[in-house]
């Protein structure tokens, strides 16, 4: 059960990263606080 919760959390983190390239410019303009975490996924 613990590993399932961890897996769920990883999916929640990875899914937004898949969308990052599309929204790169918007993130840089509006979400600079998000960039450090997202850069790790590139």
Order of alpha helices (4+ residues) and beta strands (2+ residues): alpha-alpha-alpha
